Each structure stands twice: as structure tokens, then as C-alpha cells.
Amino acid sequence: KMAADTPVDILQKVLENEILQSTKVVEEHLDAEIQKLDQMDEDELERLKQRRLEALKKSQQQKQEWLSKGHGEYREIPSERDFFQEVKESKNVVCHFYRDTTFRCQIMDKHLTVLAKKHIETKFLKLNAEKSPFLCERLRIKVIPTLALIRDGKTQDYIVGFTDLGNTDDFTTETLEWRLGCADVINYSGNLMEPPFQTQKKYGTSFTKLDKKTIRGKIYDSDSDDD
């Protein structure tokens, strides 16, 4: 007489059966996919191939078009007049209003150089604020550095100083990328609900606003202590 199965044996048999069933489902799914491909005639396969090639070609053309309009590198534009032309021909533009004597502008330059290469869908420019008084007045730029974030020819948002970037000179390129993603001025693949600086314990999750002290008509550095 055979010994009765112990609970362990029963459990093992149940598990083996489960694994077999799962494998069967996967195999059936694969068979169905293979069959589908087998049943596709040559014309259908050719159409599928053509569609993929066209999509690839289109994305290459788009890339070339962006590059021909000066995307892919972080550039300085010489005058206010150039600003309007540059903005008119690109859907997404980030323009850094800077001043030579402002240390924080150099920090911004470093990050923008990296992002311009990574996000060729967006045009990255810089403009000397002291040489563009009309634009600074029109865009109400009072603090340097300021990034004007432009979509479809309209200024949608500003990054003023480093307030939105964790309020530190040591913010990462990822933090600036996240902030540009929030403004929808680049194609951002990360999670907008999680600012990168909040994961850096050093800075904590709360930060204070930089004091923006401005006098009518005068532009201040975001790191200046003028009253």
C-alpha cells in the first residue's frame, strides 16, 4: 500500500501544476504571436517595415531641422533684435539673461551647456542683460540670473535666481532639468512630482525664498545684498 501524500508533497504538486499552467499560457501566447507573423503576407510585412522606416526618417528630419535652427548647443546672441528672430523660429526656447560680473550666471552656464546637448528639441540661448534694456523692461527682469522660458513665441514662465532650484549654488543639472520640465519647455522623462533636490537630504524638503530686493529700473544680482 502506497503511503499517503504529506502536506509538503501536496503543496509541491500544486506548485508544479501552477508553474506548468503559467508556462502553458506563455507558450500559447508566443504561439499566437508567431502564427500572426506567419499569417502576415509579404505585403503586410513590407507595409510594417515601411511605416517604421518613415517614422525613423521623420524623426531624423526633425532632428536635422532643429540643428539647422541652432538647437543642440548653448549660444550667446549678440542683440535684442536677434532674440525676436530666434524665438520666432523655434517652438521651445530657454533664454538666460546674464551679466559678466555675476558669479551665479557662470553656474547657470555650466548646467545649460549640458542640457542644450541633451534636449535638442529646445533652443538654449544667453543674452547680456546690460545690452538689452528694452527686453529686460518688457519682460520685467529685475534679478540676474533669470531664465525666460518661451513656448510658441510667448514667455510662459521664469526661473529667477536659484529659488526654485533648492536655494543653493550647488544645485544639480537634474534639478534644473526638472524645473524646465515643469514649465513644459523640454521633453522631460522623469517624475515631475519629485523634485530631485528633495531627495538630497543635505538640502531638506523645505527651502526659504531668496529675498528679491529691487528698485524700479535697477537690476540686481540674486546674490547681492543691496537694499
Protein Blocks (a to p, Z undefined) as FASTA:
>chain_A
ZZdddfklmmmmmmmmmmmmmmmmmmmmmmmmmmmmmmpcfklmmmmmmmmmmmmmmmmm
mmmmmmmnopaiacddfbfklmmmmmmmpmbdcdddddfklmklmmmmmmmmmmmmmmmm
bccddddfklmmmlmmmnopabdcdddddeehiafbdcehjllnopaakbcfklmmmmmm
mnopaccfbdfklcfklmmmknojbdcdddddddehiacdfkbcbZZ
